[in-house]
Amino acid sequence: MNHNLDALNKNFERLKAVYHRQRGEQAKILEKETFLQKRVQEAREEEERLEQVRLLLLEAARHAREQGRRQVELLVTQALQFVFGADMEFKVAVEEKRDRPDAEFYVCSTYGDYQVETAPQDARGGGVVDVISLALRLALLHAFQPPVGGPAILDEPGKHVSEEYAPQLAQFLKGFSQSLGRQVIMVSQNQHLADSADFAYLVELHQGISSIRRIR
């Protein structure tokens, strides 16, 4: 009888020990569960914050892109109108393609009550493309951040611009230099561009030897 009672007590003590051990393990599991739930909640909150930041950055990028687009349109339009007349306007169409912005350039020409929108290469010959290319380079140079110092160095600017419009192109470059305080250094065979310079040098080639002399 006593032997059976001792066996029962031992089994009881063993079961009680197992019970307390499992309660301890359960408490640890519950504690870990609470910790993990807290981490999950923090992760969700961080994800929401990051999503808000992403949307904010996207909106800021769109705003900056829109501002840049308008500045480029304005400067290139001013160049076109200065050289070719007031009936031309430059447009930049920006679209999202494969999650990246893609820009298309157009020239809007007004003929009386009609307005024609064409690609630059189809608008009144190569001279228009030359002026657009030149104005775009000057616009990007001016808008670049951090600012880029030093002169604007140009190789044969407006070489396809006809003689009729060359004086206006020369005045445009002169106005750009004066209004933005940036020196323009260029190589050109156009007499109108040379005449607009503050300093001009003539490079001549004789029997394979180049000679340089100041003409202004």
N, C-alpha and C positions, 0 to 999 in steps of 0.2 A: 504493500500500500504506500509506504513511504517512498519506495523506489519509483512508483508511478507518479507520485506527487512531485518528486525532484525532477523527473523527466519533463513533466508539464511546465514546471517553473523555468527550466532551462529553455524549453521551446518558446515559452512566453517572452523570456528575456531576449532570446535571439530574434523573435519576431518584432519585439519592441525596438531593438537596435536597428533592424532593417527598416522599420517604419520611420524612426528618427533620421536615419541616413537618407532615405528617399525624400522625407520632408525637407531636409537640408538641400538635396539636389534640386527638388522642385523650387525651393526659394531662389536658388542660384539661377535656374532656368527662367523663372518669372522676372528676376532682376535683369537678366540678360535680354529677355524679351522687351522689358520696359526700355532698356538702353537702346536696343535696336529700333524700337518704334520711335523713340526720340530722334535717333539719327536719320531715320526715314523721313520724319516730319521736317527736320532741318534740311535734308537734301531736297525735299520738295519745295521748301521755302527758298532755298538757294537757287533752284532751277527756275522758280518764278521770277526771282530777282534778275537772274542772268537773261531770261527771256525778255524782261522789261528793258534791260540794258541793251540787248541785241536790237530790239525794236527802236529804242532811242537812237542807237548808232546808225541804224538803217535810215531813220528819218533825218538825222543830222547829215548823213552822206547824201541823201536825196536833196536836202536843202542846199548843201555845199555844191553839189553837182548842178543844181538848177541855177544857183548864183553864178557858177563858173560858165555855164551855158549862155546865160544872158550877157555876161561880160564879153565872151568870145563873139557872140552874135553882134553885139554893139560895135566892137572895135573893127571887126571884119566888114560890117555894113558901112561904117564910116569910111573905111579905106576904099571900098567899091564905089560908094557915092562920090567920094572926093575925086577919084580918078575917072570914073565913067559916067557919072551923073546921078541924079536923085531917084531914078526909076529902078534902082537895083537894091535888093535886100538879101542878107545872108541868113540862113536858117539852119539850126542844128536840131535834128530829131533824135532823141535818146530813147532806146527801148531796152528792156531786159531780155537777154537771150542766154539761156542756159545759166541763169542766176548771175549773169555778168552784164554790165551796161554796154550797149553797142550804139555808136553814134553814126548817123548818116548826115551828109552835108547837102544843102540845096541852095540854089540861087533863084530868088523870085524877081522876075522882071515884069514891069508894068507897061502895057501898051494901051494907052487910052483907058477904056473901061475894063480891059482884060488883064489878068495876071497869070503869068506862066511860071511854073515851078519846074526847074530842071536840075540835073546833076551839074556840078561846076564845069566838068570837061565838055559839057554840051552847051554851055552858055557863052555865046559870042566869041568862041575861039580860045586859044591858049593864053592870051593876055589876062583873061579873067582868072584862070587857074593860077597864073603867076602871082597876081595880086592877093588872091585868097591864101595861097601858100605863104607868102611873105607876111601878111597880116596875122595869120595863125601863129607863125613862129614868134612874131613880136608880142602877140597876146600871151602866149604861154610863157615867154621870157619875163614878161611884166607880172604875170599872176603867180609865178612859181613861188612856193613857200618851202623852206626859208628863202628870202629874196636872193637872187643871183646878181652879183655886182659885175662891173666891167662893161666894156663896149659890146654892141651888137655887131658881129662880123658877118658880112653878107658877100656871097660870091655870085656875081652877075644877077642881081635882083631885077625882076621884071624884064628878062631878056626877050620874052615873047610879046611884051606890050608894044603896041604899034607906036610909031612916031607921033601920031596925033595925041596920044594920051601920056606920053613920056614926061612932059613938063608937070602934069598933075601928080604923077608918081613921085617925081623929085620933090615936089612941095610937101607931099604926104610924109616922106621920110624925114624931111627937114622939120616938119611940125612934130613928128613923133620924137625926134631927138631933143627938140627944145622943150616940149611940154613935159616929158618924163625925165629930162636931165640925163639922158644916156647917150654917150657918143656912138656914132655909127661909122664903122670902117668898112668900106666895100671896094670890090674890084668890079669895074664896069667898063664897057666899050660905048656906053650911051653918053652922048655929049651933054644931054640935059641933066643927067645925074651928076656928071663931072662938074658942070657949071654950078650946081647947087651946093657943092662942098665948100667948106671953109678953107680946107687945104687939099690940093690936088697934085698928084704926081703922074707923070707920063712914063710908061715903061716901053722901051723900044728894043727890038731885037735886030742886031746887025752881025751877020756872019757867025751866028750861034752864040753871040755875046749879048746879054741884056744890059741896057743902060737905063738909069733912072734920073729924071730931072723934074724939079718942081715947076709946075706951071701956074700955081695959085698959092 
